[in-house]
Amino acid sequence: IAAHEDVVHVQDVLRRAVVEGVSNSLLLFGPRGSGKSTIVRAALEELDRTLDLAEHCVIVRLNGLLQPDEK
């Protein structure tokens, strides 16, 4: 289950990237099922409520299962 403070932190990084053009990287890591995708989804949903994300950016959803070879 995603902790609220984690969602807020990711949301803050994403908001600064979209609104202010701040170029940052964010790496979420952990075992499968630990809530990484849930944190990102929750942050994006909250941002979409406050900003019209479709008007400000393009969200690309990648799936690691589609490219299993790391080469």
Summary of the structure (lengths in Angstrom):
residues: 71
radius of gyration: 13.2
end to end distance: 32.1
largest distance: 39.2
contacts: 125
relative contact order: 0.17
helix: 55%
strand: 0%
